[in-house]
């Protein structure tokens, strides 16, 4: 692994790494040399197997990201305690609720916003306390095309993903001086559980595909390069960006 992208000796905490984009990011960071802490509510045995196959170490932490801030602090502390360091945090776990805005309940709103916005803030805060002590760290939030656009029938998701872009910039401004880079990845339309209802929709599926200049939906591994970039020395002077990885969706 070239020096600029080499993560050997580093510890990365990836949330929601049991499946989809989080799993691909965890495997990419491990392939670049990082040991992985996977935090989530579902067991991550498949991810564990893929990470350890790269020769890296793996730890699973049980967590519900719709929980309170104290749980986020405990998770960051446990991740740090594992090897006495915490170098990379990827706030990937995310929830979506599809319904007409007239029908969204307060409970559904809170679950989405707590998972996609509140948990990343308090987990970042707890991780940054460790990173500031080390004098270095990388925080990567997972944004969305709905950090730039409104979408259809996903108001809480669009609000939370727009807010995570603002939070990325706010935290970057405060923590750059501590040696911490805060940035975001904005995936386009990727084939994961999150988008299964869209891919099954006979109207939405072809309409989405027709707008993607690359001519295909993203595969989770398409995020690997951008994730390693934002986690590595290669991005040391990059702060507060929201990097689209979208097959050209936003260029249309
Ligand atoms: P996914 O396969 O549905 O994965 C979502 C992950 O978040 C899973 O690990 C899930 O755990 C976890 N999660 C959700 N709610 C949670 C909670 N309350 N507590 C703990 N974990 C929770 O979808 P994905 O596409 O990989 O999504 C990953 C991230 O990318 C999300 O932030 C999503 O918004 C974002 N994103 C996805 C796309 C796309 O096209 N797929 C595009 C833009 C952004 P369980 O497996 O236990 O449910």
Boltz pocket constraint, residues with backbone or C-beta under 6 A from the ligand:
constraints:
  - pocket:
      binder: B
      contacts: [[A, 15], [A, 16], [A, 17], [A, 18], [A, 19], [A, 20], [A, 21], [A, 22], [A, 39], [A, 40], [A, 41], [A, 42], [A, 63], [A, 64], [A, 65], [A, 66], [A, 67], [A, 91], [A, 92], [A, 93], [A, 94], [A, 95], [A, 111], [A, 115], [A, 142], [A, 143], [A, 144], [A, 145], [A, 186], [A, 187], [A, 188], [A, 189], [A, 190], [A, 191], [A, 192], [A, 193], [A, 194], [A, 195]]
      max_distance: 6.0
